[in-house]
């Protein structure tokens, strides 16, 4: 009986140990499942975080690219501005130089017209038979101020008609757009001046007639400006 009781006690202890072992295994399995779930959740979070970081990196790359493109464009624009400013400075210097060179010519032409008052013009057009040089100068003025054509009649009588109203006529000379004188007229007068140089020297013409001398000065300087 004693042996049977001890055997029974041993069996009871074994069952208890087995049950405890099973309980521990079950507990461990449950913890493993929980841990596994945590690992899955943490892995999912890591994946999301990784994707977020990748997206941030992509955006950062785009921003860097845009910034680089902006800098490139800004540099191009700055170079373009610098080039235009340089060209403007060059043009400004050239214009200033041209103006400095042309100013004496323009001043001389206008001074001649200012000196050409009504009494002088009246005296000039009243001459019956003027010197050939005077006729040539007045004829050249007639051609230069005709509207887009070379007049057929360039005689002294036609020149006197041109000067019929002295004040109005002189004002029209002052208002003449020297930049838009038709080439055919300018070239015709320049040819006449080249072929008859002595007839277009202001000092010589002034000796013949003061008004014609002023006209000659205006004519020479106007063509020089043109």
Secondary structure by P-SEA (a helix, b strand, c coil): caaaaaaaaaaaaaaaaaaaaaaaaaaaaaaaaaaaaaaaaaaaaaaaaaaaaaaaaaaaaaaaaaaaaaaaaaaaaaaaaaaaaaaaaaaaaaaaaaaaaaaaaaaaaaaaaaaccaaaaaaaaacccccaaaaaaaaaaaaaaccccccccccaaaaaaaaccaaaaaaaaaacccccccaaaaaaaaaaaaaccccccaaaaaaacaaaaaaaaaaaaaaaac
